[in-house]
Amino acid sequence: MLLQDKVVVITGGAGLIGQSISKVIVENGGKVIIADIAQELGQKIRSQIDPSGENSLFVKMDIISQSSIAQAIQKIHDQFGRIDALVNNAYPRTASWGKNNFYNFDFDDFCENLKLQLGGYVLTSQQFALYFKNQGFGNIISMSSIMGVYAPKFENYEGTDMDSVVDYSIIKSGINHMTKWMAKYLANTGIRVNAIAPGGIYNKTSPQPQSFLKKYRQCCTSKGMMDPEDLNGTLLYLLSDMSLCVNGQILVVDDGWGL
């Protein structure tokens, strides 16, 4: 039970990756807080992963609203008396997300997505860091991407309506450097900050095109596109006391895609 009694907040806990990591936290003895704007889905996921309701909590939280985050922190503290870790995992985006061709660019949409994703991670981290500093300890983990570490392999998208847009790479590289900056800034406060940079995640409900999956697999060393569960081991390591001396790191989990 690597996370015995640890209280862990997952933003976007009702999403594709969020559901998986929320479940594994409970399975490893932790208490998970599903923080999401999707209240009905969040409550449903909570009941699925923790039928007794003793080891979980749903809080409605908007990661670009300071008051919403502060209210969520207070609610969590009132119930558990402490918060051990925050996992920045939310993935808010505009209706036009992924459609910004570099030569035909909607700048307003670009700025809105930077606010929603990168801005939301910064604001949420800042609010939880204030709580952690007062508490004397804390752990911040952000979900980034290999697109924040490496240049895209644009050839993999040829023949599909998919693309690797500039917004995504800028946001994810920003999350990576935010992680290093915060780890240094928060030194000697008892707070550590790390990130996970996953490779592509297969979406069972809305599968990626076969031509893309085949090309992507050829870039990897054993599996290709991963399942959300493939991130669980790395997350458990960063949440647990096994990684107490790991700080300011970006852990790439990509089945060798970046080699």
Buried (B, 14 or more C-beta within 10 A) or exposed (E): EBBEEBBBBBBBBBBBBBBBBBBBBBBBEBBBBBBBBBEEBBBBBBEEBBEEEEBBBBBBBBBBBEEBBBBBBEBBBEEBEBBBBBBBBBBBBBEEBBBBEEEEEBEEBBEBBBBBBBBBBBBBBEBBBEBBBEBEBBBBBBBBBBBBBBEBBEEBBEEBEBBBBBBBBBBBBBBBEBBBEBBEEBEEBEBBBBBBBBBBBBEEEEEBEEBBBEBBBEBBEEEBBBBBEBBBEBBBBBBBEEBEEEBBBBBBBBBEBBE
